[in-house]
């Protein structure tokens, strides 16, 4: 049995994984969705949450539940704290799955890995009083989502703590050493970016593609769950 710890991307809470969690548990595995500090039901922590806060959120959940054979799953932004947490949980880790995700680069922030959008994000955080405001419904078009799913996402999103996006990642060793699967969602583009492309040259990394958009936990939860189950099997 694997224990899946699922971490949602920017603006989202544990609720985003509900359908996937149900599939994983039905298959006989442990599945634990995590809301990061400053988001959803943990929004009150937003004033002090930084990127390392989110790393410790993930590590702390694994240790609190005393989980073994852990498959850490990070979606979008959450790939950054999940990638850092993976090397901190030691032999508890079985595999890391990055779902259409950013990956941490030592000494670099989330916005540093998005040069064409950095100024826009930083300006948005400043205008949002230290938070990155969630996108409107129009931003979810063309991603394989029906109207009901878009409405649910928009209604559930909360502003994202800005410091988590601007603080640098801290890695003690290369991510190339991690057993990892990268899931690229093709409706969001086929290119995973240079950092991921480099990591995929490692023998311990594999690439899986899904013909859906950037939010597969909503657009294709059963298919995503199958990918995660395969990753858990190694």
Helices and strands as residue ranges (DSSP letters): E 3-7, G 14-17, H 18-26, E 30-34, G 40-47, H 51-64, E 70-75, H 78-86, G 90-92, E 93-99, G 111-113, H 118-127, E 131-132, G 137-140, H 147-156, E 160-161, H 163-166, G 175-177, E 180-185, G 186-188, H 194-199, E 205-210, H 216-219, H 221-232
